[in-house]
Amino acid sequence: MTLSLALAGCAAMADGKPDLAKITGHYVGPGVTCPQFQLDTGETISLSGVQETALQPGTPVVLEGLWQRMSTCMQGRDFRVVDILTPE
């Protein structure tokens, strides 16, 4: 059972790099400890790994990164931003 769990954890990685997720929405503003972002689905989440000055409130944006299992952010789920992309 331990072996199957270890292999399942590796499935999300390609060539030793984690699979990055893309999310779309807009920057809301500062939160308690982390910037707040509203997904196109309406859910508000926290962002880590990005400075608030990199985003303009209300502007549509696509972010690439990883969902965090543990976070120091105090509001909603945490998405660790790796790259800010231009919306298509």
Secondary structure as the mmCIF struct_conf table of DSSP 4:
data_model
#
loop_
_struct_conf.conf_type_id
_struct_conf.id
_struct_conf.beg_label_comp_id
_struct_conf.beg_label_asym_id
_struct_conf.beg_label_seq_id
_struct_conf.end_label_comp_id
_struct_conf.end_label_asym_id
_struct_conf.end_label_seq_id
HELX_RH_AL_P HELX_RH_AL_P1 THR A 2 CYS A 10
TURN_TY1_P TURN_TY1_P1 ALA A 11 ALA A 12
STRN STRN1 MET A 13 ALA A 14
TURN_TY1_P TURN_TY1_P2 ASP A 15 GLY A 16
STRN STRN2 LYS A 17 PRO A 18
HELX_LH_PP_P HELX_LH_PP_P1 ASP A 19 LEU A 20
STRN STRN3 ALA A 21 GLY A 29
BEND BEND1 VAL A 32 CYS A 34
STRN STRN4 GLN A 36 LEU A 39
TURN_TY1_P TURN_TY1_P3 ASP A 40 THR A 41
BEND BEND2 GLY A 42 GLY A 42
STRN STRN5 THR A 44 SER A 48
BEND BEND3 GLY A 49 VAL A 50
HELX_RH_3T_P HELX_RH_3T_P1 GLU A 52 ALA A 54
BEND BEND4 LEU A 55 LEU A 55
TURN_TY1_P TURN_TY1_P4 PRO A 57 GLY A 58
STRN STRN6 PRO A 60 TRP A 67
BEND BEND5 ARG A 69 MET A 70
BEND BEND6 THR A 72 THR A 72
BEND BEND7 GLN A 75 GLY A 76
STRN STRN7 ASP A 78 LEU A 85
#
